[in-house]
Amino acid sequence: MSINIPEEKNVLHNTVVSAGTLYLVATPIGNLADITQRAISVLEQVDLIAAEDTRHSQRLLGHLGIKAKLTAYHEHNEDRVTPRLLDELESGKTIAVISDAGTPLISDPGYRLVTQAHDRGIQVSPVPGVCAAIAALSVAGLATDSFTFEGFPPAKQGARVHFFEPLLDQQRTMVFYISCHRIVETLKDMRDIFGADRRVTYAREITKTFETIKRKTLSELIEWIEADDNQRKGEIVLVVDGAAVEQGDNQQVDQYLKVLLAELPVKQSVKLVVKMTGEHKNDVYKRALELKDA
């Protein structure tokens, strides 16, 4: 993707909020230096900041030197507070929504507010920044051309197993948020369903002092975490490799590739086969190179 580089340097510092607009502002997940200039500017100007935890957010705002009116907005008061925030927006007020860390609405409150804002013709604007799921995916060393975000698995073991079972044949890379208190139990459930050799990248405390990034098989990861109590603390993201393509699918892919590669470049052939079969782009590309070399 391309970006628009402003000709005047001071444009970077001249963000002006628009009346009646709802801003979704990403905040750091650990390292406070990850806050963007635009996020700071928007938080300085809005009339109200709706925060998941006002005490937590007050520390961030204090660090940034921002004095703002805060209101609590979380899963326990979302139904009650949403109508009031919408009324304020319709009156011309500007509101920023922030979560405890990262990009709002990614496994955090705010869905009702954003949905109803659109329904009422209220302008909604993102202020992009850090997202733990995307940060973990970028360093996972697993396929990134196609992935799913699965959020938090259920806390109870039975429900968790039912949650994982439909994902057994998922060929896309999967991203999960995991409670550190249930990390071992969750990994064991994954091992039982996905198999001991399924690759997974463990991303803990991203951007923080004790950041840990490890890519292992599920069985190796369980053994490693059980041997180190420190790995069962903090914020954890798991990036799980997708299921391997079945042999039957490979035969169909091969047939298409052999025909297309005789007439077209590898990149174009792969693109067409992915469209026709829905197979994983990386797998098709790898197979195309093998056939080309042969």
N, C-alpha and C positions, 0 to 999 in steps of 0.2 A: 504494500500500500504506500501511496505517496502522501506527503504532508505539505501544508501550505506554509512556507516560510515568510513571515512578514518582512517588508522592506525596511521598516523603521524599528530599531531596536526597542524603543520604549513601548511598542505595542504589547510586548510581553507583560508589562506591568500595568496596563490600562484596562483590565477586565472590568466591565461595568455590568452589574446585574440588572435584569429586566423585571419590571413590576409584574406581580402576579405569577411569577415563575417558581416552579418547584425544582430545586437542584439536588441531584444525587451525588454527593461528594465522597470520593475515596480518600481514606486516611491511612497512615502507615500501619503495617502489621507488626512492627518491631522497631526498626531503625527510623527515628524521627526525621532523619534527613531525606527520607523518601517522600515527604509531602511535596506536592507540586506548587509552583508559584501561583497558578490559577486557583488551586484549592484554597490557599491562604487568602487570596484576594476576595473570593466569593464568601468565605466564612467571615471575613471582616465586614462585608457590606450587607449581608442579608438581615432581615428584621428578626428572624427566629431560626434557631438551630434545633431540630428534633433529633435527640440523641438516644441511643439504646440504653446507655448508662451515663447519666449526667455527671456523676462524680468522676468516672473514668475520663469522660470527654473534657471535663473542666481542667484536668491536669494537662491534656494536650493543648487546649486553647491557652492556658496560662503560659505554657512553654513558648507558644507562638506570639504571646503578647496581645491576644485577642480578647476583648471584653464583649461578650455577646449574651443575649437572652436565650437561655436553654430551657427546653421542655422535654420531659421524658416521653419516649415513644418506643415501646417494646411489645413483645408478644402478649403480655398480660393486659395491656390497656389499648391495644391497637383498635379494637372495635369502638371504644368510647372516644378516643382522641382523634381518629381520622376525620369525622364530620367537622370538628372544630378547625382543624388545619385546612381543610378544603374551603371552609367559609372565609378564613383569613386570606387564602390565596385569591379567592374571587373578589375580595375587597381591595386587592392590589398589593398585598404584602408579599414579600419574598421569603421563602423558606428553604433551608438546606437540611437534608436528611443525612446523618452520618451513623455508622455502626461503631461498635467498640474497636474494630480494626478492619481494614481492607475496604472492598467495594460494597456499598449497601445492597441489600436484597439477595446477596449470594449466601443462602442459608441464614439470612437475617430478616428481621421485620421490614415491612414497607410495601409489600405486594398490593395490599388493599388500597393504600393511599395512592400509589402510582396508577393502578387500574382505574380507580374512581376519578382521579385527576384527568385522565384521558377521556373518560365518559362525559365529564363536565366541560371539556374543551379547554382545560388548563394546560399551559405550556410546561413540559417536563424536559429538563436538560441534564445530561450527564457531565460530571467533572471527573474524567478518568484518572486512574492511578493504580495503586497496588491491589492485587487480588491474589490471595494465597494459592488458590487452585491453579491459576495460570503460571504463577512463579514456580510452583512445584513441577508442573508439566514441562516447563521450559528447560529444566535441569534434569529431567527424569531419564533421559537416554532411551526413551520409548517413542513409538510413532506418535506424531503430533498433527498429522494431516487430517485425522478424524478421531474425535474423542467424545466421551459423555461425562457430564458431571453428575454424580449420584448423591452428593451431600452426605449427611450423617446416617449410617446404618442404625437400625433400632437398638435400643439398650438391652432388651431381653433376648436371650440366646435363641429361643424358638422363632421369634419374629425376625431375628437377624438372618437365620438360615433361610427362611422363606423369601427374604429380601434379596439374598445372593443367588438363590437357585435359578431365577429367570435370566440371570446375567452369565450363566455358564457358557453359552455359545456366542456371547457378545464379542464381535471381532474388533470393535473399536477400543482404543485405550480408555480406561475408566479412572476417574478421579474421585476420591472419597475424603471426607473430613472424618477423623477418628478421635474419640475421646481417649486421652492418655490412660484413664482408669480402666479402659476395656481393650487396650491395644493387643495384648497377648491373646485374649479370648477371641477377639475379632479376627486376628490373623489365623488362628487355628480353624475357625469356621471357614475362612477363605481357602485354606489349605485343603480341608475336607471336600469342598465343592469344586474349586478351580484346579486342584492338583498341587502336589508338593513342589513341582518344578516350574510353576507359573512365575514369571519374573515380576517383580514389584519394586518400585522406588519409594523409599521411606524418607520423607522430608519433615524434619522436626525443627521447631523454633526458627523458621525462615527469617533471615535478616537480623536475628538476635545474637547475643554473645555466644551461645552454645548451639549455633546452627549446625545441623547434622543432615547430610544427604548421603544415602546408601542405596545402591541397587543390588538386589540379591534375589534368589528364589525364595518362595514363601517359607520353605523349610529352613533355609539358611537364616532368613531374617528372624524367625521365631527363636531359633537357638541363640542368635546374637543378642536379641533384646532380653531374653530370659537370663542371660549372663551379666547384664548390666542394668542395675536399677535406674540409673540416670536416663535411660532411653524410654522409660515409662513416665516421663514428666514433660509438661509443656504442650504446645500446639502441634498437632500432627496431621500431615496430609499424606495419603497413600495414592500412588499412581500405579495402576495394575495393567499389565500387558493384556491385550485382547486375545481371544481364543484363536488358535491356529486355523487356517483355511483347510476345510476337509478335502481329501484326495479327489473326491468326485468333482468338486468345484474346480480343482486344479486342471482336470482334463478338459473341461469346457473353456477355461481361461487359455490353456495351451492352444486349443483349436482356433480361437479368435485371434490370438497373438500371432500364430504362424501365418495366417492369411494377411493380417494387417501389416506385419513387419516386412512382408515381401514388397509392399508398396509405399509404406509410410515410415517416418522416423520413429524412434523408440518412444519419445515423449508423447507424440500424438497418438500412437498406437495404444499406449497405456491409458491415456485419457479416455479413449473410446471404449476400451474394455471395462474400465471402472464404471462408466455410465451404463453399459449393457448388463453387467453382472452384479454391480453393487459391492464388489470385492474391495478389500483394503488396498489403497493405492501403493503403499510401500511393498506389499506382497506381489502385486502385479508387476511393478517396476523391476523388482529383483528377478522375477521369473522371466521377464522380457530380456533382461541382460543375459541370463543363462542361455536362452534360446538363440539370441543374437550371436553369442560367442560360439555356440555349437554349430 
